[in-house]
Amino acid sequence: MKTWALLLGGPLVWTVHFFGLYAVAEIAPRVGLVAALTVACLAADLWLLLRVRALPETDAFAAWRRSVAIGGVALSLLAVGWQALPALAA
């Protein structure tokens, strides 16, 4: 994976979820669509997390890149869950 894809993977998944929720709310507010989008984004985040954790730390830059990518994916997991919570709780 390229460095930018690693560093921006988590925030990109979060962005897709964010705008997807707004699109669902504007077009047809349905809990099933929100749940499907949330599950897909959580699965993408978990896949990214497993992929990033498997990267070797060959030098200082690789270790920094890995730690920043893990932080971004962790933040994305938290944000996706938090954004979906009101719609799924209703």
C-alpha positions in Angstrom: 0.0 0.0 0.0 1.2 3.5 -0.7 2.0 5.8 2.2 -0.9 8.2 1.5 -3.4 5.4 1.3 -2.1 4.1 4.7 -2.2 7.5 6.3 -5.6 8.6 4.9 -7.4 5.2 4.8 -9.2 5.7 8.1 -10.3 9.3 7.6 -11.5 8.4 4.1 -13.7 5.7 5.4 -15.0 8.1 8.0 -15.7 10.7 5.3 -17.6 8.2 3.2 -19.7 7.2 6.2 -20.4 10.9 7.1 -21.6 11.9 3.7 -23.4 8.6 3.2 -25.4 9.3 6.4 -26.4 12.7 5.2 -27.4 11.3 1.8 -29.6 8.7 3.5 -31.2 11.3 5.7 -31.9 13.6 2.7 -33.2 10.9 0.3 -35.0 8.3 2.4 -34.3 8.1 6.1 -34.2 4.4 6.8 -32.6 2.6 9.6 -31.7 -0.4 7.4 -29.6 1.8 5.0 -27.8 3.4 8.0 -27.1 0.0 9.5 -25.8 -1.4 6.1 -23.6 1.7 5.5 -22.3 1.5 9.1 -21.5 -2.2 8.9 -19.7 -1.7 5.6 -17.6 1.1 6.9 -16.8 -0.7 10.1 -15.7 -3.7 8.1 -13.5 -1.5 5.9 -11.9 0.0 9.0 -11.3 -3.4 10.5 -9.7 -4.6 7.2 -7.5 -1.5 7.2 -6.5 -2.1 10.8 -5.5 -5.7 10.1 -3.6 -4.6 7.0 -1.7 -1.8 8.7 -0.8 -3.9 11.8 0.8 -6.5 9.5 3.2 -3.9 8.0 6.9 -4.4 9.1 8.7 -1.6 10.9 11.9 -1.5 9.0 13.0 2.0 9.9 11.8 5.0 11.9 9.6 6.3 9.0 7.9 3.0 8.6 7.2 2.9 12.4 5.9 6.5 12.3 3.7 5.7 9.3 2.3 2.6 10.9 1.5 4.4 14.2 -0.2 7.3 12.5 -2.2 5.0 10.3 -3.3 2.9 13.3 -4.4 6.1 15.0 -6.4 7.3 12.0 -8.2 3.9 11.7 -8.9 3.9 15.4 -10.4 7.4 15.3 -12.4 6.4 12.3 -13.8 3.3 14.1 -14.9 5.5 17.0 -16.4 8.2 14.8 -18.3 5.8 12.6 -19.8 4.1 15.6 -20.6 7.4 17.2 -22.2 8.9 14.1 -24.5 5.9 13.6 -25.6 5.6 17.2 -28.4 8.2 17.1 -30.0 6.7 14.0 -29.7 3.1 15.2 -31.0 4.0 18.7 -34.1 5.7 17.3 
